[in-house]
Amino acid sequence: MSLASADAATDTAAAERSHLNSIPARVEALLARFHRIRNFTNALCSGLEPEDYVVQSMPDVSPTKWHLAHTTWFFETFILKKFFAGYRAEIPEYAYLFNSYYNAAGDMHRRDLRGLISRPTVQETHRYRASIDSHIDDLLSEADQKLLDEIEPILVLGIHHEQQHQELLVTDIRHVLAQNPLYPVFRKRKSHIAAKKAAPLQFLEFEETIATIGHDGHGFAYDNEGPRHQALVPAFSLASRPVTNGDYIEFIEDNGYTRSEFWLSLGWMTLNEQRWQAPLYWTKRDGAWWNFTLSGFRPVDESEPVTHISYFEADAYANWAGARLPTEFEWERAAFDCPIEGNFVEDENFHPRALCTSGQDLHLQQMFGDVWEWTRSAYSPYPGYRAAPGALGEYNGKFMCNQYVLRGGSCATSRSHIRRTYRNFFPPEKRWQFTGIRLARDPQ
């Protein structure tokens, strides 16, 4: 054997050893991430009583127990049943109870009746989670390169799916607890430092440009964040901060909820049907506004971003303020240079924070975390979008109708889950999520 051939053989053997050694490291990293997210879901439930887990306060809200089981069903259905040879579900009926909207995965229990299911118990639900987690451990520990390549994208999707449900768990339990006249506390408030008065709202100008919109393909993203494409974004200006409670109180006191000229027709009809007079969870006592939060009932802090606002309310406020809501393309273009930092669920504040700044430096603030920001963009597919086949293809595309896009994440969103290209979406009348307002303007 020549020296060159020997060197080549040595390099090949080394590459094979490195390849083999990379599989355990890859599995270890995947499982560590998987368990970190799963354990955080469990931690969010600490302090809840079994009675809290089972209440469904409206059709949009799911019981805490259902969130725990549904996220587990996802891993069982799309990974264990597909890749674990000989796997048999311990309780096959869970496939019916804990499916949500994946028609290709089989029939499902009615969403509005989830609160009527007392069994499985909370204890049995936690046991189900632990069992599926153990099976995932076993499957990945024995996986070869080919199987790991097939499983990893689905496992990562399942992790992000669970982070979505962590956010829903937080917002849903707030709605549940808000129905109780005892105003239960989900988590005690962290030490509170009185915030300064919010900095004056200013507008930053952006020139017309052809912006590249959508995810670049590096790292995880949902299918609705692509295909990446170019979009003409005319000149606009964007508010330096979100609208605060104090700003919004001015709208209320100027009879904003009784002046039809600010409202879309459907919004005006919804307002009157629902008898809206203020954001969700606000109550007026002795002439002052109070707010039910996850740390209890307390006076409204005028320096915090206003939240639990529907699209209709956000649009009406913008009209009243002589402005408008941004498009999602304007928002993404403005966020290009903004660091992804802010108040997220890992901070466990479970409430938007006041902006503690003098406002002397003119720059965009609180673009990420605190509150999801409504845009005026309808939730529709990007050019060239096609939903993937099968049940997992039902994840986003089937909802591209009668909804509006929100950007930026909230205090209930995970820091490791949000992106500049992330497209959240809700119907215009919904307001139980941490949704807020950032204003935009056309050139003056």
Residue, then its C-alpha position, 0 to 999 in steps of 0.5 A: m500500500s502506498l503512503a498516499s493510500a495508507d493516509a486515505a484509509t486512515d482518514t476514512a477510518a477516522a471519518e467513520r469513527s467521528h461519524l459514529n461518535s457524533i450520533p450519541a452526541r446528537v442524541e444527547a443534545l436532542l434529548a436534553r432539549f426535549h426534556r428541558i421543554r417538557n419539564f418547563t411545561n410541568a413547571l408552569c403547572s406548579g401551584l395549580e390544584p387538580e380542580d384548576y386543571v379541568v376547567q374550560s371557561m370558553p370554547d377557545v380555552s382548553p383545560t390545563k390537563w388537555h394541554l399536557a395530554h395533547t402535546t404528549w399525544f403529538f409525540e406519540t402519534f407522529i414519532l412513536k407510532k411511526f418509528f417505534a417498531g412494535y409500539r402499542a398505545e397503552i390507552p388507544e382512546y387517547a388518540y381520539l380525546f387529545n387530537s386537536y384538528y389533525n383530520a388526517a390523524g383520525d377523528m377527534h373529540r369536540r373542542d368545546l366539550r374538553g372541559l367535560i372530560s374528568r378522566p384521565t385524571v390529572q395524575e394519570t395525565h402526568r403518568y401518560r407524559a412520563s411514559i411517552d417521554s421514556h419511550i422517546d428516550d428508548l427510541l432515540s437511544e437506539a436510533d442509527q443515523k438514517l432513523l435519526d435523520e427522519i425523527e429529528p425534524i418531527l421531534v423539533l417540530g414537536i418541541h416548538h409545538e409544545q412551546q406554543h401550548q406553553e403559551l396557551l396554557v398560561t393564557d388559558i389558565r388566566h381566563v379560567l382563574a378570571q372567572n373566579p370572584l376570589y381572584p386566585v393567584f397563579r404566581k406571586r408577583k416578583s418584586h415590583i419597582a415603580a416604573k417611570k412615566a412612559a416615554p413620549l411616543q415617537f415615530l421612526e421613519f423608514e424609507e421605501t425599499i424592496a425587502t426580503i421577507g420570510h425565513d432564510g432556511h437556517g434553523f427551525a421555522y414554520d412552513n408559513e414563514g416561507p417561501r422567502h420572497q421580495a416585497l415592496v415596502p413603501a416609506f412608512s414610520l413606526a412608533s418607538r414603543p407599544v401603546t400603553n395602558g395610559d394611552y389607551i385610557e385616553f381613548i376610553e375617556d374620549n368615548g372611544y367605545t361609543r363612537s362608531e366612526f373609529w370602528l370597522s362595521l364588524g368590529w362595531m357589531t361585535l363591540n355591541e354584542q359583547r358589550w366591550q367597554a375596556p380591554l379584557y380583564w379590566t374593571k372600574r372600581d371607585g373611578a379607577w381601572w383595575n386589572f386581573t393578572l396572573s399575580g392577582f387583582r391590582p390597579v392598572d399600571e398606566s406605563e405598561p403596554v396595553t394588552h388583551i386587545s382585539y384587532f377591532e380595538a387596535d384598529a379603532y384606537a389607531n384611527w382615533a390616534g390619527a394613525r394606523l396599524p403596520t403591515e406585517f412586512e413593515w414590521e419585519r422590515a423594521a425588526f431587521d436590526c432589532p435584537i431578539e430580547g425582552n420579557f418572555v415566559e422564561d422570566e416568569n413575569f407572566h405580564p407585560r413590563a413597563l418600559c423603564t427608559s427616559g426615551q431620549d434615544l430614538h429607537l424601537q423598543q419592546m419589539f419582542g416579548d411583552v405583547w403580540e402586536w397586531t398588524r393590518s395584514a390578513y393571514s394569507p400564504y406567501p407567494g409559492y406557498r404549498a402546505a405539506p402533505g399528510a397530517l403535519g401539513e395541516y399545521n398552518g396552511k388550513f387556517m389562512c382565512n379570516q385571521y390577522v397576523l401578529r408579530g413579536g411574541s409576548c410575555a407568555t412566549s418562549r425566548s427560544h421560540i420567537r423569530r423575526t419572521y414568526r407569523n402568529f395569527f388570530p381572528p379579529e375578535k379574539r383578545w384572551q391572548f397577550t395582544g397589543i398595539r404598535l402604531a404606524r403612519d404613512p409619510q406626512 
